[in-house]
């Protein structure tokens, strides 16, 4: 086998095995937890402010984000810079979303679709599970659930009351990670979104009210 053919063969095998091990949650059991609701964002908190950075390829944006619960499973998400100029202003609901305003440099349909999908995943992740699958990952030492969307895995804390991470997969590999950390009273104080197929990350850290 020539060197070039060997490299092509090795790359093909690597892609195949990486696609197989990307879904690391292997043990599947059914359990009933209809009295338990999993969520990352708490819709009882009306408004939170976050320092925010967004990196999209070579472009860097920084400022603050305001995430406000408007009722009826609807959130308002506003990202603006230190001078008060809006980068975007979205209304995110479970079934519909609306672009209220967006900075021209970000006004690309593919990008706005990704942003709305990301915020929808982060904000609309409350599930009364009923009967669902519990999956176990030895690598992550944690549980995961797949309530509705077969592309999404919800990785739970050891006490199974908080969502630590949401993984979005294509058929063969992980596309996006949504990571959450919580304060002492169980509210999100940091979260980030990391895309693996494009150079796109968003980081949010809560500004504490005094």
C-alpha positions, -999 to +999 in steps of 0.1 A: +000+000+000+015+034-010+020+061+017-008+083+002-033+054+002-023+045+037-029+081+049-063+081+032-072+048+047-061+059+082-081+092+079-112+073+069-108+049+098-103+078+122-134+096+111-154+064+114-142+057+150-146+093+160-181+093+147-189+061+167-174+073+200-188+108+199-221+094+213-205+083+246-237+077+265-241+039+262-261+025+291-299+030+285-324+024+312-360+036+315-371+054+346-401+074+356-397+110+369-429+127+360-428+147+392-394+162+383-387+191+360-352+197+346-343+232+335-312+254+332-328+288+331-352+297+359-382+314+345-391+328+380-363+353+377-376+382+356-344+397+343-306+390+345-276+409+331-245+392+318-211+404+307-208+389+272-181+381+246-188+366+212-160+354+189-170+346+153-139+336+133-117+368+135-145+390+148-147+398+185-177+414+201-180+423+238-206+441+260-235+431+281-266+409+275-300+413+292-321+382+293-357+390+304-385+366+309-417+381+294-441+354+304-459+327+283-426+309+277-411+339+260-377+356+266-362+388+254-325+386+246-306+419+240-268+422+234-253+457+234-218+471+236-204+494+263-217+525+245-252+512+244-253+502+207-274+470+202-258+441+184-290+422+184-324+421+201-344+389+199-377+376+213-374+338+218-404+316+224-409+279+224-427+279+191-419+312+175-390+337+175-386+373+163-357+394+153-364+429+167-331+445+158-297+433+146-264+449+138-257+449+100-224+430+104-244+401+120-274+403+097-267+371+079-296+346+077-274+316+085-259+334+115-292+346+129-306+311+126-277+298+146-281+325+173-319+319+176-313+282+177-286+286+204-307+308+226-337+286+221-317+256+232-304+274+263-337+291+273-364+265+262-350+235+280-376+229+307-389+193+305-414+174+326-399+142+316-424+115+324-409+083+312-376+088+294-342+073+289-314+076+314-279+073+298-247+069+316-212+080+306-182+066+324-160+093+308-181+121+322-192+103+353-227+117+349-262+110+337-278+122+305-313+124+292-329+128+258-364+141+264-376+152+230-350+161+204-329+131+194-300+155+186-298+168+221-283+152+252-289+169+286-261+161+310-272+163+346-255+171+379-249+142+403-281+151+422-300+152+389-316+186+396-295+208+373-284+207+337-247+210+335-243+207+298-263+203+266-247+185+237-261+189+202-251+161+177-255+155+141-259+119+130-222+113+134-205+139+156-210+165+183-217+200+168-223+223+198-218+224+236-238+245+260-222+246+294-238+260+326-225+268+361-246+277+391-244+299+422-251+288+458-289+292+454-291+272+421-293+301+396-271+302+365-241+325+370-222+315+339-229+298+306-212+294+273-219+281+238-191+264+218-195+253+182-172+226+170-179+228+133-173+266+130-152+290+150-180+305+170-181+308+208-203+329+232-195+334+269-219+349+295-212+358+332-239+372+354-234+407+368-244+405+405-268+430+418-258+448+450 
